[in-house]
């Protein structure tokens, strides 16, 4: 697994676990002393992965901000959910094929939903994404802001999925881009750079193994 902004997959797993603890996701575990640290962390990660999988709209890959009725999608949740899929694949909680298909669905949604500065009908603008999106239409709700931090968390998940699922020897055709990530005109292993430029995402199942 490659690194994302200095974090390897194990680093992402640690951040992932800490965030879940902070937002109060509960899980059932045996009494203290009856479970090893490794088993405890495995239980936490499994339940957390289930949360992000089960709170997603499988038709577009968007994930709720919280598990309440009517909750919109948070793009940060989508980023964490992409990492959760990678962790689930590694642990065998979800098959590579099923996880890959969910990732492709998510990226296709981000690629095809229009970008613009209007109060509705858009998922982002100039490469940044609105903090909250409608779970069905993938467009801006609550007059939410273009969020730099939440876009960064989304990008982190995309990079994680790219490292997990993309074949290292994929060479996109002339004029095409890497199927899961291209930022500021780059492809492959280019790092996430700053700047307000739309990041293309293309579905190309042949590039995933």
C-alpha positions in Angstrom: 0.0 0.0 0.0 1.3 3.4 -0.9 1.3 6.4 1.3 -1.2 9.2 1.3 0.3 12.6 2.5 2.8 10.6 4.6 0.3 8.0 5.9 0.5 4.4 4.9 -2.5 2.1 5.2 -1.7 1.3 8.8 -1.5 5.0 9.5 -4.8 5.5 7.8 -6.3 2.6 9.9 -5.1 4.3 13.1 -6.6 7.7 12.0 -9.8 5.8 10.9 -10.2 4.1 14.3 -9.6 7.4 16.2 -12.2 9.3 14.2 -14.7 6.6 14.8 -14.1 6.6 18.5 -14.6 10.4 18.5 -18.0 10.3 16.8 -19.3 7.7 19.2 -19.8 4.6 17.0 -20.4 1.9 19.5 -19.7 -1.8 19.3 -20.2 -4.9 21.4 -17.0 -6.5 22.8 -16.2 -9.0 25.4 -15.4 -7.9 28.9 -12.0 -6.2 29.6 -9.3 -8.8 30.1 -11.1 -11.3 27.9 -9.9 -10.0 24.6 -6.5 -9.1 23.2 -5.6 -5.7 21.9 -5.4 -7.1 18.4 -8.8 -8.6 18.6 -10.3 -5.4 20.1 -8.9 -3.3 17.3 -10.1 -5.9 14.7 -13.6 -5.7 16.3 -13.6 -1.9 16.1 -12.4 -1.8 12.6 -14.9 -4.4 11.4 -17.9 -2.6 13.0 -16.6 0.7 11.7 -16.2 -0.7 8.2 -19.8 -2.1 8.4 -21.0 1.4 9.4 -19.6 3.0 6.3 -20.7 0.2 4.0 -24.3 0.0 5.4 -24.8 3.8 5.5 -24.0 4.1 1.8 -26.4 4.5 -1.1 -25.2 1.5 -3.2 -26.6 3.1 -6.4 -24.1 6.0 -6.2 -21.6 5.3 -3.4 -22.5 8.3 -1.3 -22.4 7.8 2.5 -24.4 9.5 5.2 -23.0 12.1 7.6 -24.6 10.1 10.4 -27.0 7.2 10.7 -30.1 9.2 11.1 -33.1 9.3 8.8 -32.8 12.1 6.3 -29.1 12.6 6.9 -27.2 14.0 3.9 -24.0 12.7 2.5 -20.8 14.2 3.9 -17.9 14.1 1.5 -15.6 13.3 4.4 -17.7 10.2 5.1 -17.2 9.2 1.5 -13.4 9.5 1.9 -13.4 7.5 5.1 -15.7 5.0 3.4 -13.3 4.4 0.5 -10.6 3.6 3.0 -13.0 1.4 4.9 -13.5 -0.6 1.7 -9.7 -1.1 1.4 -9.5 -2.3 5.0 -12.5 -4.6 4.5 -10.8 -6.1 1.4 -7.6 -6.7 3.4 -9.4 -8.4 6.2 -11.7 -10.4 3.9 -14.9 -8.7 5.2 -15.8 -7.8 1.6 -14.5 -9.4 -1.6 -12.2 -7.5 -3.9 -14.7 -7.6 -6.7 -17.6 -6.3 -4.6 -15.4 -3.6 -3.0 -14.0 -2.6 -6.4 -17.5 -2.2 -7.9 -18.5 0.1 -5.0 -15.4 2.2 -5.4 -16.1 2.5 -9.2 -19.7 3.5 -8.5 -18.5 6.2 -6.1 -15.9 7.6 -8.4 -18.3 7.6 -11.3 -20.8 9.7 -9.2 -18.1 12.2 -8.5 -17.0 12.4 -12.1 -20.5 12.7 -13.7 -22.2 15.0 -11.3 -22.0 18.7 -12.5 -19.7 21.2 -10.9 -20.8 24.8 -10.4 -21.2 27.7 -8.0 -25.0 27.7 -7.8 -27.0 26.9 -4.6 -28.3 23.6 -6.0 -27.7 21.1 -8.8 -23.9 20.8 -8.3 -21.5 18.6 -6.3 -18.6 21.0 -6.2 -16.8 23.8 -7.9 -13.3 24.3 -9.4 -12.1 21.0 -7.9 -13.4 21.4 -4.4 -16.5 19.6 -3.2 -19.4 20.9 -1.2 -19.5 19.6 2.4 -23.0 18.1 2.2 -24.6 16.4 -0.7 -28.1 15.0 -1.3 -27.9 11.2 -0.8 -29.8 10.5 -4.0 -28.9 13.3 -6.4 -25.3 13.9 -5.2 -25.9 17.6 -5.3 -25.3 20.5 -2.8 -27.7 20.8 0.2 -28.1 23.1 3.1 -26.3 25.9 1.2 -23.1 24.1 2.4 -19.7 25.5 1.9 -16.9 24.4 -0.5 -14.9 22.6 2.1 -11.1 22.3 1.9 -10.7 19.9 4.8 -13.5 17.6 3.8 -12.3 17.6 0.2 -8.9 16.7 1.4 -10.4 13.8 3.4 -12.3 12.7 0.3 -9.1 12.8 -1.8 -7.3 10.8 0.9 -9.8 8.0 0.5 -9.6 8.2 -3.3 -5.8 7.9 -3.1 -6.1 5.0 -0.7 -8.4 3.1 -3.1 -6.2 3.9 -6.0 -3.2 2.4 -4.3 -5.2 -0.6 -3.2 -7.0 -1.4 -6.5 -5.1 0.1 -9.5 -2.6 -2.0 -11.3 0.8 -0.4 -11.0 1.6 -0.9 -14.7 -1.5 0.8 -16.0 -0.5 3.2 -18.8 -3.5 5.3 -19.9 -4.0 5.9 -23.6 -3.1 9.3 -25.0 -5.5 11.9 -23.9 -7.0 9.6 -21.2 -6.4 9.6 -17.5 -5.9 7.1 -14.7 -9.3 5.6 -14.1 -9.4 6.5 -10.4 -7.4 9.6 -10.0 -5.8 12.5 -12.0 -5.1 15.7 -10.3 -3.9 18.9 -12.0 -3.3 17.1 -15.2 -1.2 14.3 -13.7 -1.9 10.6 -13.6 -0.7 7.5 -11.7 1.2 8.2 -8.6 1.2 12.0 -8.7 0.7 13.5 -5.2 -2.3 15.6 -4.4 -1.3 19.2 -5.0 -3.1 22.4 -4.0 -4.9 24.6 -6.4 -8.4 25.0 -7.7 -8.5 22.6 -10.7 -11.0 19.9 -11.4 -9.7 16.4 -10.8 -10.9 14.0 -13.6 -12.1 10.5 -12.6 -12.9 7.9 -15.2 -14.3 4.4 -14.8 -12.0 1.8 -16.5 -12.7 -1.6 -15.0 -9.8 -3.1 -17.0 -7.3 -1.1 -14.9 -8.5 -2.7 -11.7 -7.4 -6.1 -10.6 
